[in-house]
Amino acid sequence: VSGTLGSRRPTILEFRNVGSLETSSWKVMDRETKKWNSYPVSTVMDMMAEAHESLGSTVSHEPVCVRVESAHCVDMQVVDLP
C-alpha cells in the first residue's frame, strides 16, 4: 500500500455481501466522526497510501478502515498489521 516499506498503521478491510447492489461500493471510515463515507476505488487507494506514507518512518496504532460492499463478495474481515 505504501511504497517499499509496507504499512505504517493497521489496515482493516471489511468485505460485506449486499445482494441488492448492482456495482461494488467502497467506503472509508472517517477517524473523527466514525462514519463511513463512499469514494471511487481510485480515491480509496490514494487515501490509504496517504494514510501510511504521511507517517514517514514512524508507526501508528490508529487503523485505516475500508469497507467493500458488493453482491459478489462474502462477509469477511482482513486485518493487516504493520
HUVEN-V357417 format. One record per helix or strand of 2 or more residues. SS is the DSSP state (helix for helix, strand for strand). FROM is the first residue (numbers start at 1). TO is the last residue. If there is no record, write none. Layout:
ss=SS from=FROM to=TO
ss=SS from=FROM to=TO
This chain:
ss=strand from=9 to=17
ss=strand from=25 to=29
ss=strand from=36 to=39
ss=helix from=41 to=53
ss=strand from=60 to=70
ss=strand from=76 to=80
